Amino acid sequence: MALDEPKENDEVFNENGLTFLINKELLVSVQPVNVEFVETAKGSGFAITSALTKKAKEDNCCGTCSC
């Protein structure tokens, strides 16, 4: 996740006062995408899950891009 400005090939979502951008081509392969704000004992932040997260679990992967 990074701060960015919208580009021509981005899909823009506005939810509860927050703006999210995702590359349109990437969105096709990762739908559905869920972004939640979570608070845990380790801290708080955004948790992002998608079809890639599900596939990583099915493949016994750790859920990172390095698998």
C-alpha positions in Angstrom: 0.0 0.0 0.0 1.4 3.4 -1.0 0.3 7.0 -1.3 -0.3 7.9 -5.0 -2.2 10.1 -7.4 -4.8 8.6 -9.7 -3.5 7.7 -13.2 -5.5 6.9 -16.4 -5.2 3.1 -15.8 -6.4 3.3 -12.2 -9.9 2.5 -10.8 -10.8 4.9 -8.0 -13.0 4.0 -5.0 -14.2 6.4 -2.3 -15.3 4.7 0.9 -16.1 6.5 4.2 -14.0 9.5 3.3 -11.0 7.5 2.1 -9.9 7.2 -1.5 -8.4 3.9 -2.8 -6.7 3.4 -6.1 -6.0 0.1 -7.9 -4.6 -0.6 -11.3 -7.6 -1.7 -13.5 -5.7 -4.7 -14.9 -4.7 -5.9 -11.5 -8.2 -5.4 -10.2 -9.5 -8.0 -12.7 -7.2 -10.7 -11.3 -7.5 -9.9 -7.6 -11.3 -9.3 -7.2 -12.9 -9.2 -4.7 -10.6 -6.9 -2.7 -11.5 -6.1 1.0 -9.7 -3.3 2.9 -10.4 -3.1 6.6 -8.9 -0.9 9.4 -7.9 -3.3 12.2 -6.6 -2.8 15.7 -4.6 -5.5 17.4 -2.2 -5.9 20.3 0.7 -5.2 17.9 -0.9 -2.0 16.6 -3.4 -0.8 14.1 -3.5 -0.4 10.3 -5.1 -1.6 7.1 -5.6 -5.3 6.4 -6.0 -6.1 2.7 -7.4 -9.4 1.5 -8.2 -10.4 -2.1 -8.4 -13.4 -4.4 -4.6 -13.5 -4.2 -4.8 -14.0 -0.4 -7.1 -17.0 -0.9 -4.9 -18.5 -3.6 -1.8 -18.1 -1.4 -3.6 -20.0 1.4 -4.7 -22.8 -1.0 -1.1 -23.1 -2.2 0.2 -23.3 1.4 2.0 -20.0 0.8 2.7 -17.3 3.4 0.7 -14.7 1.6 3.6 -12.6 0.4 4.7 -11.8 -3.1 7.9 -13.9 -2.6 6.2 -17.3 -2.8 
